[in-house]
Amino acid sequence: MLMKKSVLFISVDQWRWDCFGFMKHKYAVTPNIDKLAEQGVYFKSHFAGIIPCGPARTTMLTGLYPFIHRSTRNGSPLDKRFTNIAKVVKQAGYQPKLFGYTDTTWDPRYLKPKDKKNFTYESPMEGFDPICHLPESSPEPWYKDLISKGYNFKSAKELYKRDFPKKGKGFDYKAWDIPTEDSDTSFLTNQVIKHLKKMKDPFFYHVSFLRPHPPMFVSEPWHSLIDPLKIELSSNNLNYKKMLLGHPFLKEIARKFLDENKYKEIRYKELKSEDIKRIIAVYLGMCAEVDHNIGKIIDTLKMKNIEKNTLVIFTSDHGELLGENNLWGKLGWWDSAYRIPLIFYNKDIKPRKIDNFSESVDLAPTILEWLNLDVPINWSGVSLLEYLKTGKRKFNKDFVTFEFDFRESNYSKFVEEKKLEPEECNLVCIRDKNWKYVHFPTLPPLLFNLKKDPLEKNNLSNKKKYQNIKNKLLSKLLGHRLLHQERQLSSLQVSSSGLSASYGSSYRKMLL
């Protein structure tokens, strides 16, 4: 019997917040995650702090807002002076194991020039023991397993390649030719189960699935699970042109992602309603396969009789637009790119649904408090454990923030045309229950009434009657950045009563 507490931290890639059976999605088939949500604590208003993948996971694992850790793009290094959840639990005696990937770029100042970590952004985060490292670009352990079974692939880099749609075709709809029992998802799951069965000591497992991240294909029976012909498209899937008239960055998004066919597997410009339905069906099929495999992992946990001492966490790094406004992937400021699922499960924790805001920076502090470990004083996030225990928390967040950095080659033409400096190539959002304000350093801002305009199509920023609302949100955003800016040692003071901080906020003092 385990005496210490354990953690099973399951993350997926690019899973929308609403694509679950328990969210009443018409077509999602997710019985195992539905059960977790039913028996656990589900956070209904949980948001990622940034997109894309690497920065989003860095935010989860460091407990820091992106404007502090500054690893804001795939490939931007994480400063080695920042700790992370793996390093902290390792110091406490755990052996944090990674199954999957973290998309981390190491600080090159602490590496030898020819170190392989200097040439990829898909390294495991420092502190983790990569039991089964499966980066998307070259998933070597899975490749070796397939070769041992008689498959004929020249290299691991070929595993996700397939025929792209020909000109005139919007989407190549066919099942993946690798059977589901040998898929990347199944392979990763089998590795986790193998180690769980042998596990004797309290454990810390981070299981990071690639799916339902593109490429958009999946094996049978998942490929045919959802009939695309039965999918009904909402009006927000059909037209984007009117929305694009009002802002220069929207026009750039349309040019890059629609007109220039950024992703080879989908010819966006040639998509018909039938193609959109097929893409959605494949996406939901990928979700179903992951759900099936998560069920196998949870069953193993129960078989080992260690539910009582284990906190199970399920979340995603970010969301997926999935055709809303004819946009795909993760980009911009739309809720669907940032709103993500978050479920905690433990046998002794009462099932609850939490309406209050939570953020990805809150995950690492929650895990540490569950393990009875101290949270680093410089972390931005706040533990959610009080919600798990009581359903309430003394200090509730009344807004969330998230950002997007577009200093990359995809937007180089736009940056050149607008004569933007590197520090001007970003946006930051502040969102409360009713409003969303999007701030650009030099481009026009955006303001949306989320109650009346949940799809964020009508920009109210230039209307005089809403200036007070815009100013209040901007003031909150500035205050948030100042409150959470990296704290210096000079902010702390030692007295006869102990350590204190010179912040005016009781909320911040609570973190000490």
Buried (B, 14 or more C-beta within 10 A) or exposed (E): EBEEBBBBBBBBBBBBBBBBBBBEBEBBBBEBBBBBBBBBBBBBBBBBBBBBBBBBBBBBBBBBBBBBBBBBBBEBBBEEEBBBBBBBBBEEEBBBBBBBBBBBBBBEEEBEEEEEBBEBBBBBBBBBEBBBBBBBEBBBBBBEBBEEEEEEEEEBBEBBEBEBBEEEBBBBBEBBEBEBEBBBBBBBBBBBBEBBEEBEEBBBBBBBBBBBBBBBBBBEEBBEBBEBEEBEEEEBBEEBEEBBEBBBBBEBBBBBBBEEBBBEBBBBEBBEEBBBBBBBBBBBBBBBBBBBBBBBBBEBBEEEEBBEBBBBBBBBBBBBBBBBBBBBBBBBBBBBBBBBBBBBBBBEBEEBEBEBBBBBBBBBBBBBBBBEBEBBEBBBBBBBBBBBBEEEBEEEBEBBBBBBBBBBEBBEEBBEEBEBEEEBBBBBBBBBEEBBBBBBEEBEBBBBBBEEEEBBBBBBBEEEEBEEBBEBBBEBBEEBBEBBEBBEEEBEEEEEEEEEBEBEEEBBEEBE
